[in-house]
Amino acid sequence: MTIFPGLAHIAVTVSDLGVSRQWYTALFGTPPVLDEEDQSGNFHHAVFALDDGTLFGLHAHQNADASSTFDERRVGLDHVGFGCTQDSLKEWRARLEKLGIAHGGIVTAPYGSGISFRDPDNIALEFFAPPS
């Protein structure tokens, strides 16, 4: 049987591409590797290449309904978790604080530890480390 593949990319829809592009550039510490309109002209995307090879995309759709913010309690995406180690969680917490990004602190549970935070559209993000 073939091994199920890992994630190649994640794309989230944002209400203001300029604001989100700047916010994620600061978070990732690098600018997008791709930043263009798609061929149909229906949306613009900015794509970041993460260190592990995963691509993280921001999509801004024409005529998007930006009347409400992200809510993980609705059907769809709950959150995006970025994998890290237990040892690096304090460094990620310090980075979020340096960037002025509010977070919930390091929370430890039997299945691992994480730091939850949100992007400008309220999309739930997390740095997550499995237990040591």
trRosetta pair geometry for C-beta under 8 A, 3 or more apart (Angstrom, degrees):
i j d omega theta_ij theta_ji phi_ij phi_ji
5 8 7.3 5 142 -42 125 95
7 10 6.4 14 171 -50 135 91
7 54 6.0 30 103 -123 98 116
8 54 6.9 167 177 -129 21 63
8 55 6.6 4 146 24 68 99
9 47 7.6 -29 -143 -144 132 114
9 54 6.5 151 -97 -173 43 69
9 55 3.8 -21 -107 69 104 98
9 56 7.0 -169 -156 -73 74 27
9 57 6.0 38 174 -11 119 108
10 54 7.1 18 2 171 93 115
10 55 7.6 180 28 93 54 59
10 56 5.5 -6 63 -119 92 68
10 57 6.9 -170 95 28 45 76
10 80 5.9 120 156 -125 160 128
11 45 7.1 -35 -139 -136 125 123
11 56 7.7 153 -88 -172 45 41
11 57 3.6 -20 -107 73 89 113
11 58 7.3 -159 -155 -61 73 11
11 59 5.3 53 169 -24 114 113
12 57 7.3 164 21 89 55 63
12 58 6.4 -23 67 -113 79 56
12 59 7.0 -170 92 24 30 86
12 77 7.3 -28 -112 -12 97 177
12 80 7.3 -88 -55 -36 129 140
12 119 7.8 117 105 41 155 156
12 121 7.7 177 146 61 121 139
12 123 5.6 38 -169 -123 152 163
13 59 4.9 -45 -100 77 64 99
13 60 7.4 124 -158 -93 69 32
13 61 6.2 -19 -140 -6 118 108
13 64 6.6 180 176 -138 124 142
14 17 5.9 123 84 -87 120 53
14 19 7.7 -159 164 72 127 89
14 20 4.0 -40 -161 -30 162 162
14 58 5.1 -9 -1 -164 130 102
14 59 7.0 146 15 65 75 45
14 60 5.9 -45 69 -79 84 81
14 119 7.7 -78 -110 127 111 134
14 120 7.4 53 -153 72 113 103
14 121 5.3 -150 -134 -32 70 142
14 123 8.0 -73 -94 -19 81 133
15 20 7.9 129 46 -35 56 122
15 60 7.8 66 -179 -123 8 91
15 64 7.0 -153 -115 104 59 131
15 66 3.9 104 -131 -134 111 126
15 120 7.9 -120 47 114 99 101
15 121 5.4 146 4 -103 99 112
16 19 4.1 41 103 20 118 114
16 20 6.3 147 84 -12 64 89
16 60 7.6 25 -150 -112 9 127
16 66 8.0 83 -39 -141 72 154
16 120 7.1 -67 55 118 106 139
17 20 5.8 -63 -140 47 31 106
17 21 5.7 37 160 -28 69 108
17 44 5.8 -19 -86 89 169 122
17 46 6.4 136 -168 -8 106 120
17 58 6.2 135 -133 131 81 122
17 60 3.9 -71 -53 -39 116 143
18 21 5.8 -49 -140 31 24 112
18 22 6.6 20 160 -14 59 107
19 22 6.1 -62 -155 38 27 108
19 23 6.3 24 152 -18 65 112
19 120 5.1 -130 135 124 117 173
20 23 5.5 -56 -141 39 34 112
20 24 6.0 23 164 -10 70 109
20 46 7.8 162 102 50 99 132
20 58 5.1 162 121 -145 129 145
20 119 6.6 43 -128 166 93 125
20 120 5.7 -134 -84 43 71 121
20 121 6.8 -5 -85 -18 120 108
21 24 6.4 -61 -142 43 23 101
21 25 6.1 29 156 -24 61 110
21 32 6.6 -57 -144 -23 99 123
21 35 7.3 62 -130 -125 135 125
21 46 5.0 43 -106 52 104 176
21 58 6.4 -148 -76 60 69 158
22 25 5.7 -54 -145 33 27 114
22 26 6.7 26 156 -16 61 105
23 26 6.0 -60 -158 36 29 109
23 27 6.4 24 149 -16 65 109
23 119 6.1 121 123 -156 143 88
23 120 5.3 -166 -33 -24 163 112
24 27 5.3 -51 -140 40 39 113
24 28 5.8 22 164 -5 73 110
24 46 7.8 147 66 107 135 123
24 48 6.2 -131 145 -35 121 147
24 56 7.3 -155 -168 115 136 125
24 58 6.5 -164 9 -49 155 131
24 119 7.3 3 -67 -130 89 126
25 28 6.4 -61 -135 49 23 96
25 29 7.9 146 168 -35 51 4
25 30 6.9 -116 -149 88 68 27
25 31 5.2 8 -127 -102 117 55
25 32 7.3 -73 -83 -26 96 71
25 48 7.8 -166 -89 -95 55 125
26 29 7.5 22 -177 -72 26 44
26 99 5.4 132 146 -135 120 123
27 99 6.7 75 -85 -151 62 174
27 101 7.3 58 -93 -54 101 158
28 48 5.2 -167 -43 -172 178 148
28 50 6.9 -108 -138 -100 118 74
28 56 7.5 -172 -81 55 140 138
30 48 6.7 126 87 -151 97 101
30 49 7.6 -60 108 59 142 76
31 35 7.9 -49 161 -37 100 136
31 48 7.9 -146 141 -108 26 88
32 35 4.6 110 87 -60 136 101
32 46 4.1 -108 -80 -178 161 89
32 47 5.6 101 -162 59 103 39
32 48 5.3 -83 -108 -72 63 65
32 58 7.8 -93 -89 26 133 108
33 47 5.9 -55 57 96 82 89
33 48 6.7 114 2 -133 85 27
33 49 4.7 33 -16 -15 142 109
34 45 7.0 9 114 107 105 95
34 46 7.1 170 93 -150 61 36
34 47 4.1 12 54 41 104 111
35 44 7.9 21 -178 173 63 99
35 45 7.6 -138 -129 104 38 49
35 46 4.5 16 -112 -114 85 82
35 47 7.4 -148 -65 22 53 64
36 44 7.0 -140 125 -149 23 76
36 45 6.9 -10 63 58 56 72
37 41 5.7 13 170 -114 128 53
37 43 7.5 160 -149 97 63 32
37 44 5.1 -47 -93 -98 59 76
38 41 7.0 -122 74 -35 70 19
38 42 6.4 -32 63 49 119 76
38 43 5.5 31 8 64 119 75
38 44 7.4 -150 -9 -95 74 26
38 45 6.4 56 -54 0 93 109
40 43 7.8 28 71 18 102 70
41 62 7.6 20 137 -25 71 142
42 61 6.5 -8 150 -147 83 78
42 62 5.5 -111 -160 22 51 110
43 59 5.2 9 166 -170 138 96
43 60 6.1 162 -161 79 83 45
43 61 4.4 -37 -97 -100 112 57
43 62 6.4 -130 -77 -6 56 73
44 59 7.5 151 78 -154 46 49
44 60 4.8 -8 56 57 94 102
45 57 5.3 -10 -169 -168 115 114
45 58 6.5 156 -154 78 61 53
45 59 5.1 -20 -99 -99 90 68
45 60 7.6 -175 -79 20 42 69
46 57 7.0 152 79 -154 44 62
46 58 4.6 -4 56 52 93 107
47 55 5.3 -5 -174 -174 110 112
47 56 7.1 150 -158 76 59 41
47 57 4.6 -22 -102 -99 80 85
47 58 7.7 -156 -73 22 39 66
48 55 7.0 150 76 -160 47 59
48 56 4.6 -19 61 62 102 95
48 57 7.5 -171 20 -77 68 36
48 58 8.0 54 -11 -12 98 95
49 53 7.5 -25 -169 -137 90 29
49 55 6.0 -30 -100 -103 58 73
50 53 7.1 -34 76 42 78 20
50 54 4.6 -6 48 66 123 87
50 55 7.2 -164 8 -89 85 20
50 56 5.9 70 -38 -13 110 109
50 82 7.9 -153 -142 -133 148 110
52 83 7.8 36 -35 57 160 113
60 64 7.0 -111 -170 -6 55 145
61 64 4.2 112 72 -66 95 107
65 68 7.5 10 136 23 99 83
68 71 7.3 -40 151 -12 116 114
69 121 6.0 177 -147 179 83 61
69 122 4.1 62 165 22 123 140
70 77 7.7 -40 -155 80 117 112
70 118 7.9 -177 69 -154 124 110
70 121 5.3 81 -15 132 111 91
70 122 4.4 -172 50 88 92 90
70 123 4.6 92 2 -80 174 58
70 124 7.2 -151 126 -11 129 73
71 74 4.9 78 86 -6 99 103
71 122 7.4 5 -65 120 52 131
72 77 7.0 -77 -116 112 76 65
72 78 4.6 67 -161 -151 110 53
72 79 6.0 -7 -107 -49 141 81
72 124 5.1 -10 -51 3 133 140
77 80 7.3 -11 -172 -49 123 81
77 123 7.4 -3 111 -146 137 99
78 124 6.8 -50 147 66 53 134
79 116 7.5 -53 -145 -132 155 100
79 123 7.7 136 -128 166 59 69
79 124 3.6 -68 -104 106 100 108
79 125 6.4 179 -170 -84 94 19
79 126 5.6 51 148 -8 134 110
80 123 7.2 20 7 152 109 111
80 124 7.4 154 19 96 63 63
80 125 5.3 -19 65 -115 91 72
80 126 7.2 176 89 27 46 74
81 114 7.2 -60 -135 -126 108 136
81 125 7.7 153 -88 -168 33 52
81 126 4.6 -24 -110 73 75 105
81 127 7.6 120 -162 -124 68 10
81 128 4.3 0 -170 1 117 133
82 125 7.1 18 -9 -178 104 97
82 126 6.9 -176 23 91 70 50
82 127 5.3 -34 71 -107 98 60
82 128 6.9 146 67 20 42 77
83 128 6.1 -43 -103 73 48 85
83 129 7.4 105 -165 -93 59 48
84 88 4.6 -112 173 80 116 123
84 89 6.4 143 102 -71 127 64
84 92 6.2 -154 -13 -38 178 143
84 127 5.1 -2 12 -175 133 101
84 128 6.9 136 29 66 79 35
84 129 5.2 -56 86 -73 73 94
85 88 4.7 86 55 8 84 101
85 89 7.6 -119 94 -27 49 77
85 129 5.4 59 172 -131 15 121
86 89 6.1 -34 -162 -6 36 116
86 113 6.1 81 -118 37 82 129
86 129 4.6 162 -68 141 51 145
86 131 7.5 40 -67 -150 129 30
86 132 4.9 -55 5 -57 154 104
87 90 7.8 -56 174 22 40 98
88 91 5.0 -55 -162 40 64 117
88 92 6.0 64 141 -23 84 100
88 127 7.9 -116 109 173 97 132
88 129 7.2 160 54 -80 85 133
89 92 5.7 -55 -147 37 34 109
89 93 6.3 38 153 -22 67 103
89 106 5.3 85 151 -113 129 124
89 113 5.9 -34 -83 113 162 122
89 114 7.8 -137 -124 -120 123 21
89 115 6.2 152 -160 -26 93 113
89 127 6.4 158 -121 116 73 123
89 129 5.6 -94 -56 -4 112 138
90 93 5.5 -49 -148 34 34 115
90 94 6.4 35 152 -19 64 104
90 106 7.3 -33 -78 -50 61 144
91 94 5.7 -53 -150 37 32 112
91 95 6.4 35 150 -22 65 103
92 95 5.5 -49 -146 33 35 113
92 96 6.5 38 154 -19 65 101
92 115 6.0 179 108 36 116 146
92 127 4.5 78 145 -76 163 177
93 96 5.9 -52 -151 34 31 111
93 97 6.5 29 151 -16 64 107
93 103 6.7 -145 -131 82 73 151
93 105 7.1 37 -130 -137 129 46
93 106 6.1 -63 -65 -46 138 97
93 115 5.6 -161 -82 -104 84 154
94 97 5.6 -56 -148 39 33 112
94 98 6.2 37 153 -23 66 105
95 98 5.6 -52 -147 34 32 113
95 99 6.4 22 156 -10 65 109
96 99 5.9 -65 -150 44 29 105
96 101 4.3 -89 -163 71 81 107
96 102 8.0 -68 161 70 113 7
96 103 4.9 36 139 -27 155 137
96 115 6.9 -157 -8 146 153 139
96 117 5.9 -151 -139 -71 140 158
97 100 7.5 39 -177 -74 32 27
97 101 7.5 -90 -63 51 23 69
97 103 7.8 -84 -59 21 71 117
101 117 5.4 46 149 -170 112 143
102 117 6.5 156 92 -137 53 91
102 118 7.4 -9 75 37 96 90
103 115 5.2 10 177 174 135 101
103 116 6.4 152 -161 81 77 45
103 117 4.1 -45 -100 -78 86 103
104 107 6.3 -13 119 -29 113 119
104 115 6.7 172 59 -161 75 55
104 116 4.4 15 21 57 125 96
104 117 7.2 -152 1 -66 77 57
105 115 6.8 -114 131 -124 14 86
106 113 5.8 13 -176 175 96 116
106 114 7.4 166 -146 87 57 21
106 115 5.6 -40 -89 -75 57 91
107 113 6.6 172 85 -153 43 68
107 114 5.9 -21 58 63 89 71
107 115 7.4 146 12 -89 78 40
107 116 7.3 -1 14 -3 126 100
108 112 7.8 -116 -144 136 60 29
108 113 4.4 -23 -102 -100 72 100
109 112 6.5 6 63 56 85 45
109 113 7.2 162 22 -86 62 47
110 131 7.2 -32 175 -56 41 141
111 130 7.4 -64 163 -136 60 70
111 131 7.0 -134 174 -25 17 105
112 128 5.9 55 127 -178 139 89
112 129 5.6 -177 -171 91 105 47
112 130 4.5 -71 -96 -120 120 33
112 131 5.4 -121 -89 -37 55 63
113 128 7.4 163 87 -151 42 52
113 129 5.1 -10 61 60 88 98
113 131 7.5 102 -14 -88 84 58
114 126 4.8 7 -178 -179 128 115
114 127 6.1 166 -152 83 70 52
114 128 4.3 -15 -98 -101 110 70
114 129 7.0 176 -77 19 58 65
115 126 6.5 158 76 -155 46 65
115 127 4.7 10 46 46 99 101
116 124 6.6 -22 -162 -164 104 94
116 125 7.3 144 -156 82 55 47
116 126 4.9 -24 -99 -98 64 93
117 125 5.5 -29 73 70 77 96
117 126 7.3 152 23 -89 66 43
118 122 5.1 -12 -178 -145 134 40
118 123 6.3 147 -156 65 75 39
118 124 5.9 -37 -98 -96 84 46
118 125 6.5 153 -103 18 28 86
119 122 7.2 -59 65 13 63 11
119 123 4.6 -1 35 49 112 96
119 125 6.2 79 -35 -19 91 125
